[in-house]
Amino acid sequence: MTDFKYIIIGAGMMGAAAARHLSQVTDGIALIGPEEPANRKNHSGVFASHYDEARITRGFDGDPIWGTLAVRSLARYSEIEVASGISFYSEVGCLFSGEEPISDTDYVRRAFATASMLDLDIETVKPDAMPARFPMFTLPPAQNGYFEAQNAGYVNPRALVKAQVTVAQKQGVSVLRDTAIRVNDMSSHVLVETADGNSYTAEKVLVAAGGFTNMADILPRPVDMAATGRTIVFFELDEAKQALFKNMPSTIVLADNDDDIVYILPPVRYPDGKVYLKIGGEGEKSAISSLSDAVSWFQSDGNLAEVDYLTKRALSLMPNLAGAPVTSGSCVASITKTGYPYIGYTEAPNIAALTGGNFVAAKSSDEIGRLGAQLLFDGALQEREFAAAMAPVFV
């Protein structure tokens, strides 16, 4: 006899989604993960990168797998909102800004191929029409706009996770607000030990611990995945500046150098009652390999050089931000060797991994979680669900 049939370790975006989906088809499920810390500056345990109010969601993507994962997730947003009573999705559209593609390998050309495959409606806005159409921006003059108006915008990741957990609990999932520190393969079952000194047994365990996956003794072998620190910059908007950025879509500004790509979230009200516009980038490569390094990073306000770069970049793209107070924050991206999430079993047949957001998974987390639930319940993914692409790579 075990305490549970299934234990999911990690109550973040993937783990919470997996718990909701799994509890639609079976019982005996526990979801283990701590609450968000009240004060990240003095918190010394694990963190989650969903502690935020806005993440871009869209189907227009240069990779057809990521586009498919996003579209499948988007199709269920309304269902989750209704079932939980929690709103988390804002359909403000998503704008890409980039030069006319000249090669089939260009991101925009690949994204249009994905859009065709998924029947997405993408409008091309020529450079001379961009200022009137999107007056909040001063974008590079040679760049077109590629605008996805429907089924695109942003999700509130905090609220999405809360919604997933709420529905999972309604469906019988036991939510244990604790931190798993050790997973033991006992051959006939799995034993999970926690930071609070508790032990739980299950027939199978799914590890969905994000950037912390390799920082505790919870997999038989580490997955081949790098945890990298990322810096985010916030511009606080008063009422006058909020009016200037009204009707702004979620935006991604492409560049010749991938490290110069930036993403921009429209004005969003945060828990402190203030409205912020957020910008982040792709350039940081810092590796975080230990729990202590990860905790120090999450307690920080990010990399000061990156803050300076993103601030200048934002002001060049949105001059009306001038004078707005600037603050910054930090999060962690989990980058896998394959560029896709790892969804598969380890060398221990009762322990599986569900990790690797690759800095783009928030919008796709519900479908990624569904695949993790299917892995547990059916024992494997099918090829139509990207089984080969999702196979974990271990160190």
N, C-alpha and C positions, 0 to 999 in steps of 0.2 A: 504494500500500500504506500502511495506517495501523497504528499500534501496537495499536489496539483497535477493535472495532466500536462499542462504547459506553463512555463514561466518565461516571460519576456523581460529582459533586462534592458532598461532604458526607456523612460517615459517621455521621450521627446517626440519629434515629428514623425519619424518612422515607426518607433516602438508603439506609440499611442495608436497610430493608424493600424498597425498589425493587430493590436489587441481588439480594436473595434471590429475589424473584418473577421478575425478568428472567432470572436464571440457570437457572430451571426450563425455559425455552423456547429459550434460545440460549447461545452461548459468546462469547468475546472481550470480556469485561466487566472494567473496572477501577473500583474504588471508592476515591476519594481523600479522605482526611481524617486529621487528626492524632489521636494518642492523647489521653486526658484528661491534663491537666498534673498532675504530682505535687504541686505547690504552687501553688494558684491565686493566692496573694498576690503572687507574683513572676513569674507567667506574663504575657508581653507579647504573645502571639499571640491567635488566635481561640479562643473557648470554645463549649461547647454547653450548652443548658439541661437536657439529660438527665442531668447529673452529680448524681444524686439517687437515693434508695432507694424512693420511693413516689409514685405518681400515681393519682388516682381513676380507676376505670373503671366504666362503667355504660351501659345503653341508654336509661334514662329521661331524656329530653331535650326541651326545648321547641322544638327545631328537628328536623324529620323527617330532613333530610339528615345532620346530625351524629349523630342516633340510629342511622341506617342504617350510617354509616361505622363506628360503634363496635360494633354488633352483628356486622357482617361480620368485624371484626378479632377480637372475642372468640371467634368460632367457630373461629378458627385458632390460638388460644393453645396449646392442648394439642398440636397438630401440631408447632408450632415448638419447644415444650419437649422433646418426644420426639426430634425430629430433631437438636437441638443438645445434648441432655443437660443443659440449663441451665433451672432453675426460675425463673420471674419473676412468676407470677400467684398472688395470694391471694384466694380467694373468701370475703370477710368480709361481703359485702353493702354496699349503699349506701343511706343514709338522707337524704332531703330533709326539712327542717323548714320549714313555711310555712303561712300562713293559708289558710282555705278560699277557693278561687277564686270570684270573683263575675263574671268577664267571660271571654269566649273568648280575649281577648288576654293573660290572666294566664299566667305561665310554667307553673304546675301544670296548668291546663286544657289548654294546648298539649302539655305533656309526656304527659298521659294520652291525647291523640289520637295521639301518636307511639307510645305503648305499645300502643294498640289496633291500629295499623297493623302493628307488628312482633311482636304476640302476646307481649308481656311481662307477667309476673305482678307486679303492684304492689299491696302491701297498704297500706291507709289505717289509721293508728293515731290514734285520737282523743286530744285533749289530756289527758283524765283518765287515759288508759292509758299515756301516755308515760313518766312517772317509773318505773313498775315495769318497763316493757319496755326502757328505755334509761337505767338508773340513773346512768350516768356523766355525764349531761347535766342541766343546769337550763335548759331551753329556754323561750322566751317562752310564757306560759300559753295564748295564743289560737292557737298553731300546732299543726296536725296533723303527724304523721309520715307520710311516703310512702316505704315500704321496699321495695327491690328485693333480695331475698335471694339469688336465683340469678343466675349470670352477671354478677356485679357485685362490686366490692371495690377492689383496687388492684394495679397492676403496679409492679415494680421497673424503672425505665427504663434504668438502667445494665445490668442483667442482660438486659433485652429486646434492647437494641442488641447486646450481646455475643452473644446467641443468634442474632440475624439475621445478624451478620457470620460467625459460626461456620458456619452452614448455607450461606451464600453461598460461603464459601471451599471447603467440601466440594463445591459444585457448580461449582467452577472459576473463581470470581471472584478477580482479583488485587487485593489490598488494599494500597494505597500510602499509608503513613503520612507524609503530606506535606500542605502547605496550598496550594491553588490561589490564585494571585494575579492571573492574567490569562487570559482566554479569547478567542482570536482566530478569527474566522470567515474561513476561507481559501477559501470558496466550494465547493471540492470536498471539503473536510474541515474539521475543527476542531483548532486547536492550543491546548493547555493548558500554561501555564507555572506553576511552583510556587516557593514560598519558598526551597526548597533548591537552586534553580537547574536543576531538571529540566524537560524538555519532553516532552509526550506528544501523540500525534495520535489522533483517533478519527473515525469517520463521523458520530456524533451525540454530543452532550453534554447531560446533565440536571443542572441546577444546583439542589441541595437544601441550601443553605447557611443556612437558618433566618434568624435575625435579622441575620446578617452578609451576606445576599444583596446588599444595596445598598452594602456598605462596601468592595468591591473591584471591579476591572474585569473582572467575570465574566459580565455580561449586556450585550447591545447597548444597552439602555435600562433604567433602574431600574424595578422594579415599584412600583405605588402601595401602599406598605405602611409602616406605622410600627413601629419597634422601641421598645418601652417597657420601662422597668425595673420589676421587681416584687420586693418584699421578702417573705421568709419567716421565720417565727419558730419556733424549736424549744424545747420543754420537755423537759429531761432527766429521765427517770423512774427512780427507784430501784425496788427489788423491791416495796416496799409500794405505791407508786403504780401500778406495772405491774398489780398485782392489782386495783386499783380501776378500771382501764380495760380489763380483760380482756373479750374478746368485743365490743369496740367496732367498729362498722362505719365505713367511710368516710362522711363526713357533709358535707352542704352546707346551710347555714342561710340561707334566703332573707330578704329584707327589702324594705320599701317602696321604699327607695332602692337602686338597683343597686350603688352604691358601697359599701354596707354589707354586701353579701353576703360570707360567708366560707366557705372550705372547710377541712375538718379531716381529717387522716390519722391512723389509729389508731397505737398504739405499734409502732415498727419499729426493729430493730437496725441500726445504721449501721457503716461500716467501722472506726470507732474503738472498736468493741465496746460502745458505750453505746446505750441505747434512748431514742428520742425520739418525742414526739408533735408533729406539725407543723400549723401553721395559716397560711393565707394569705388574701388578699382581692383585691378587684376595683377598689379605689379609686385606685391610683396611675396617673397619666397622663403621667409624665415621658418625654419623647422622647429617644431616643439615635440620633444621626445619623451619627456618625463612629466609626471603628475605635478611636481613642484614648479616646473617651468610653465605648465599650462595654467596653474593657479595664479602664478605671478602675472602672466599675460592677461588673463581675464580680469584681474584686479587693476590693471593699468588702463590708461586712456589711449593705448595704441602707440604707434611709432611717430615721434614728433616730426621726422622728416616727411613721412607719408601724409601727416596732417597738413603740413605746409604745402605739399604738392597738390593734394586734393582741394584744399582751399583755393589756391590759385587757379586750378582747373575749373572749379565751380564758378568762380568770378568771371573767367573768360567766356564761359558758356552761358552764364546767367548774370549779366552785369547788375541787374536790379537787386541782387543779394548784397551789394555793397553796404556796409554798416551793420549788417545783422550779426549778433553775437554768435561765436563759433565755439562748439564743444566737440569732443571726440569720444570714441569708444572702441572696444576690441571684440573680436570673435575669432573662431577657429574654423578653417576649412579642412575637410578630410578628403585628400586627393588619392585616388586609387591608381594602381598601375595600368588598369584597363581604361580608365576614364568613365567607368560606369559603376553603379552600386554593386557591392558584393552581396549576393543572396544565395547562400548555399551551405551545405554541411561541412564541418571540419573533419579531421581524421577520427574524431569521436562521433559515432553515428547518431548520438542523441543530443549533440550540441551544434547549433547552426549560427551563422553570422548574417547580420543585416546591417550593413554600414557603408559609408563612403558616399557622401552627398556631392562631392566635387564642386562645391560652391554654387550649385544650381538646383538643388533638390527640394527646396522648400515648396515650390509650386507643384512638384510631382510626388510629394511625400505620401499622399493617400494611396496612389497606385503602387508605389514601392512597398508600403506597408501591406497592401493586399497580397502582393507577391510573396512577402515574408510569411504571411498567414497561410498561404497556399503551400509553401514549402513545408511548414510544420504539419499541416493537416493531411496533405497528399503524399508527403515524403520527397517530392521533387517538383521542379518547374518543367513546363513543357516548352518545346522549341518556339512555339508561337508566342510565348511570353519571355523570349530572349534568354533562355536558359544558358546557352553558351556564353553570351555576352556578360551575363551576371555571375559567372562562376568565380568564386573567390580565388585569389592568388595568395599563397602563404609564404612567409619568409623561411 
